[in-house]
Amino acid sequence: MTGRTVRHVDAAGLDDEAPRGTAIVRPLRHVRAVRERYLRRFTDLTQAAASRSARAWAWALGESVLAPVTDRQTSTPPSRPEIEAEIEMADQRRLRGDRENRADAAATVLRWLIGDDDRIPVRGNAPGELVGGFGDVVRAQEQIGRVLAAAVEGKRQAEADGRNAAAADERQFARQDAAYLEGVVATLVWILGGQAETPVTHVLSRELTTKDLKVERVHAEDVIEQARRPWMADQLPPSWYGEGVKFSINWLLGDSTTPPVGPGGLGPCG
């Protein structure tokens, strides 16, 4: 699972825009690919018709007026507030422990479609490939490359600010930002195949796997915890470096919808 071995689903002529007139924010080609994979779980059309999650796709796309959670009739296609109301009702049923009318899977589909959750609502191998990514990484190489370029520039600026800022607190914030962005850069270069060495453990990995990503995230959390263990400070990189690695992996896997760097390549202290 590396950037160098990606097999994109994207093809010329497929729609790069979200389905027009709907509250869906995903490109139509991604919606089609993920929906097709999702519907493979059903053995026949009757089973799909009875499923709230399968109905969520049709409803959000404007193919049905029947809401998947509340069974009420809505506008076609439904508005974002109507979709959010269905998600909220599904969450209420889950919190009440209402097993008979649970609609967690439908809510998961709806959250992905409107961009509230970037984790792809399907099972199986390499779901990231359905949205232009690879393995379990839900970000396309081009998108990762843009964030990497911003992080490299932000790191350069933060390092300069750390040397030149007049006030001591400004220098400190700039150095923290530089350490954070160094963690982001190391992680994204690793993901794109620019280096084989992992960003925290410095292990050589020939073929990147989802397990490798999650293991590095655990070690990044250890780095972050070093503030509570000052006796380990000489053995670990700065805690802000760990934050950069952790936030980058969260974003790559879709556990966070927010890129690890802000506009202009700013980190959290910028």
Sequence and secondary structure as in RCSB ss.txt:
>XXXX:A:sequence
MTGRTVRHVDAAGLDDEAPRGTAIVRPLRHVRAVRERYLRRFTDLTQAAASRSARAWAWALGESVLAPVTDRQTS
TPPSRPEIEAEIEMADQRRLRGDRENRADAAATVLRWLIGDDDRIPVRGNAPGELVGGFGDVVRAQEQIGRVLAA
AVEGKRQAEADGRNAAAADERQFARQDAAYLEGVVATLVWILGGQAETPVTHVLSRELTTKDLKVERVHAEDVIE
QARRPWMADQLPPSWYGEGVKFSINWLLGDSTTPPVGPGGLGPCG
>XXXX:A:secstr
  GGG      TTS  S  TTSS  S HHHHHHHHHHHHTT SSHHHHHT HHHHHHHHHTTS SB TTT  B  
SS  HHHHHHHHHHHHHHHHHT  TT  HHHHHHHHHHTTS  S S  SS GGGGGT BTTB S HHHHHHHHHH
HHHHHHHHHHHHHH SSHHHHHHHHHHHHHHHHHHHHHHHHTTS SB TTT  B SS  HHHHHHHHHHHHHHHG
GGG GGGGGGS  HHHHHHHHHHHHHHTTS SS SS GGG  TT 
